[in-house]
Amino acid sequence: MSESFHFEAVDMITVGTLGPKGERVFYLQCVAEGELVSLKFEKRQAAALAEYLDRVLNEMPGGTEADPPADLDMREPVVEAWTIGALGIAYDADEGRVILVAEELVEDEDPDSAGAAARFTLTRPQVRALVGRTRTVVAAGRPPCSYCLRPLEPSNGNWCPCHN
């Protein structure tokens, strides 16, 4: 069974990729309590997480907000702990913090096998920075075809079969 993580105070949380465009592998990475945790997930999960967190931020009650963290580059070494299957968000109104929960993708047929989970408690500036960083990383991929919106393949000169 994979290791679970629970961090009440996160030093850094970010989204990043490894690999060339069209083959990028996305990671949610966190530094907390002297530990570096990298969880693999899909580009669509990253994009959906950013959009949802942005809506959560806009609905949160007002409050004083510090400057968001500036250094959101992934840290080395990137060692995948496990792959994310599901993401969830909660809001701790007493602390004014957002709780991000990631659950491991379990491909086992056994209904009793439970995967690992990660829980990250984030400040408002950390969430705002994560939203911006995630949008930037997702947008840095291959440009879409102007007709079918599928990603263009650089290896064929950004030509798309739908142009026929």
N, C-alpha and C positions, 0 to 999 in steps of 0.2 A: 504494500500500500504506500502511496506517495505521502510526503510530509505536508501537514497543514500549517498555516501561518496565521497569527493573530497579532496585529500591531495597533496599539492605541495611539502611538506617536510616530508619525512617518516623517523621516527627514527629507525624502525625495520620492516622487512618483512620476513616471513618464511613460510615454509610448514611443517605441522606436522600431526600426527594421534592420534586418541583415539580408544581404543579397542584392542582386541587380534588379532593376525594374522588370516586372513581369514574373519574377521569381522571389520577390521579397517575402520574408517571414516576419510577421508582426509579433512584438512582445510588449506586455505590460510589465514594467520593471519598477521595483520599489527598493529603497534603502531605508532600513529602520533597525534600531537597536543593534547597530554594527553588522547587520546581515543584508546581503544583496540577494533579492529574489526576482527571477525572471520567469514569467508565465507566457507561454505561446498562445496566441489567439488569431482569429481571422480578421481581415481588413474590414469586413462588414460589421463585425462585432465592435471593432474600434470606432468606426464611424457612428454606429448606433449609440455607443456609450457616450461619445462627445455630444451628440444631439440631446440625449436625455439629460446628461449632467447640466447642459446649458439651460434647459427648461427648469430643472430643479433650482439652479442658482437664481433664475429670474423670479421664482415663486417663493424663495426664502425671505423671511422677514429681514428688513434692513438692519444694518449693523456696521460697526467700524470695520474697515477692511485694510489689512496691510498690503504692501506691494507683493505681487506674485513672485515666486522664485524665478530667477533668471536662467540658471544652468539646468536645463532639462535633457542634456545629452545622456544617452545610455552609458552605463558604466561597464567596464570589462572586468572579468570575463562574463560573457552572456552564456550562462548555463541554464538550459530549460529545466525547471523543476517539474512541470507538467503542463498539459494543454487545457485551456479553459473551455468548459462546455456551456456554462450559464453564468450570467452576471446579474447582480441585484444591487439596488441602491436603497438606503434608508437614511433618515434624517434624525439626528439626536437634537431635539429642540432645547434641552437643558444646556448642552455644551455648545450648540450652534455649529455642529460638525456633520459632515456627510460620511456615511459608512458605505464603503464599496465592498461587496462580497463577490468573490469568484469561486465557482465550483468546478472541480475537475471533470473533464469529459471522460465518462466511463463507458467503454465499449463492451464490457463483460455482459454476457447473457444472464448472469445470476442476479436476480432482483435484490438479493440481500447484500450485494457488494456495494459499499459506499465509497465514493471517491474522496479525495482531499478537498479542503476548502481554504480560502485565504480571506482574511478580513482586514481591511485597511481603513483606519479612521483619519479623515482628511479635514484640513481647515478650508475655509472658503477660498483664500488665495491659492492654495494647492489645487483645488478643483478648477478654478478659473484658468490657471496655468495649464493643467492637464487638458482641458477642453481646447485651448488654443494650439497646444503642441500636437494633439491628436489630429485636429483638422489640417494642420500643416503637413504632417507625415502622410496622411491619407491622400491629400491633394498632390503630393510629390510623385505619385505613381504615373503610369502610362496615360497619355491623353486619350480621351474617348473619341470614337468615330463620330463625326458630325451627323451621320444618318441613323446608325443603329445603337449608338452610345456604348458599344462594347469597347474594351481597352484595345488600342492599336498595338500591333506587334512591331517593335523596333527592328527586329531581324529581317522583316520584309519591307523595309522602307516606309513603315506606317501606312501601308496599303491595306484596305479592308475588303474582304470578298463581297460585301454588300454593294460595292461600287460597280459590280458587273451589271 
